[in-house]
Amino acid sequence: MRVEEAIGRQVARLRAQRQLSLADLGESLGRYLGKPWSRQAVHQAERGQRSFTAAELTGLALALDTSVQALFRAEGGQIDLPGRAIAPEEYRGILLNRQNDTPLDGIEELIVALHDIGEVLQRPSLARLVRIAQAAGQVTEPPQPPPAAVAAPRHQFRPQPPSGRK
């Protein structure tokens, strides 16, 4: 997938999440870019059929209440650049932090963790296990002891005095 397609998918996903129409997003972009985008321009962007300027990426991030970096997130396989294809792991590493000796800051680590959790939760086998667990929880509830079920001991232990051996 090309970078423009990855960005377009994120724009489409975020626009749908925020329940914005194509026209709503185009008008919101106009507040940041000085001129609104048409519905067709937003649609082309979501399909990866256009390149973006730095100002447009910034406007999209502001209009969608996200970061520019989040717009580059790719769901799926390799990213095709004009010179060569980049593996998903390398692409993610570039987005987060290119320098090996600099630690990730907390927000970047959280973004990676949430993304990875989201991928795991979307697996069909896990979804099936969640449904089974929910059904089991509805069928069997842990038994509750009756309030008066606490009985007094039948007899108490009484220590015996030591024997009189000398």
C-alpha positions, 0 to 999 in steps of 0.5 A: 500500500502507498503512504497516501493510501495509508493516510487516506484509510486513517482519514476515513476511519477517523471521520467515520468515528467522529460521525462527520460527513465528507462535507463536514470534514471539508468545511472543517479543513477550510477553517485551517487551510483558508479554503474548504475541500469539496466532498470529492476532494475528501473522498479522493484523499480517503481513497489515497488518490492524492498527495498531501502538503504539510499544511493539509496534513496539519489541517486534517489532524486538527480537523479530526482531533488527532496527531499528524503522526496518527494519520500515517499509521498503516493497518496491514502490510508493507508500505510502498515508497517510490524507491522500495517497499518498507516492512510494517515493523520498520515503518512503525519504527520510523513513525515512532522514533528513528534514533535507537539510543533515544527512548520512546516517550510515554505517549508513543509507547501508549500509542503502540500498546493500544494499537497492538491491543486493538489488533489482538482484540480484532482476532476472530478466535479471541472474539469467539472466546469473549462471547463464550466467556460472556455466555458462561458468565450469564449461565453460571453465577458463583453460589452465594452462602446464605447469611445464617450459614455461619455456624458456631463451632461444635466444641472449642479447643481447650488447652490441657494443663501440662502434666505433673512430670518432674 
